[in-house]
Amino acid sequence: MILVFAIILRALVLFATEAVPVDVTAIGIMLALLVVEPISTMLVDWGLLATPVYVLGWRAAR
């Protein structure tokens, strides 16, 4: 959950400063949020994380 908040905070900073064009920022944030769950699930399978990160809500425990 902290990772998702960090991505959103980064998006707000990039939108406010316009260091990167707004459309590129929006697409980058969308892609970052899409890949968080599959990558975190893979890291759990490898034993590097205790629980996966779910972006869209809570899931039942395995």
C-alpha positions in Angstrom: 0.0 0.0 0.0 2.9 2.4 0.7 4.2 1.6 -2.7 1.0 2.7 -4.3 0.9 5.9 -2.3 4.5 6.6 -3.3 3.6 6.2 -7.0 0.6 8.6 -6.6 2.8 11.1 -4.7 5.3 10.9 -7.4 2.6 11.5 -10.0 1.4 14.6 -8.1 4.9 16.0 -8.0 5.4 15.4 -11.7 2.1 16.9 -12.6 2.8 20.0 -10.5 6.3 20.6 -11.7 5.7 19.5 -15.3 9.3 18.2 -15.4 7.9 15.6 -17.8 5.0 16.4 -20.1 1.6 15.7 -18.6 0.6 13.0 -21.1 3.8 11.1 -20.6 3.4 11.3 -16.8 -0.1 10.0 -17.0 0.9 7.0 -19.2 3.9 6.3 -17.0 1.8 6.3 -13.8 -0.8 4.1 -15.4 1.9 1.6 -16.5 3.5 1.7 -13.0 0.2 0.9 -11.3 -0.5 -1.9 -13.8 2.8 -3.7 -13.2 2.9 -3.4 -9.4 0.7 -6.4 -8.8 2.3 -8.9 -11.1 5.8 -8.0 -10.1 5.0 -8.1 -6.4 3.3 -11.5 -6.8 6.4 -12.8 -8.6 8.6 -11.5 -5.7 6.4 -13.3 -3.2 6.9 -16.5 -5.1 10.6 -16.0 -5.0 10.4 -15.3 -1.3 11.5 -11.7 -1.4 8.2 -10.2 -0.1 5.8 -11.5 2.5 2.6 -10.5 0.8 1.8 -9.2 -2.7 0.8 -5.6 -3.3 -2.8 -5.3 -4.6 -3.7 -2.0 -6.3 -7.4 -2.4 -6.7 -8.4 -3.7 -3.2 -8.0 -6.6 -0.8 -7.8 -10.1 -2.0 -8.4 -13.3 0.0 -5.3 -14.8 1.5 -3.9 -17.9 -0.2 
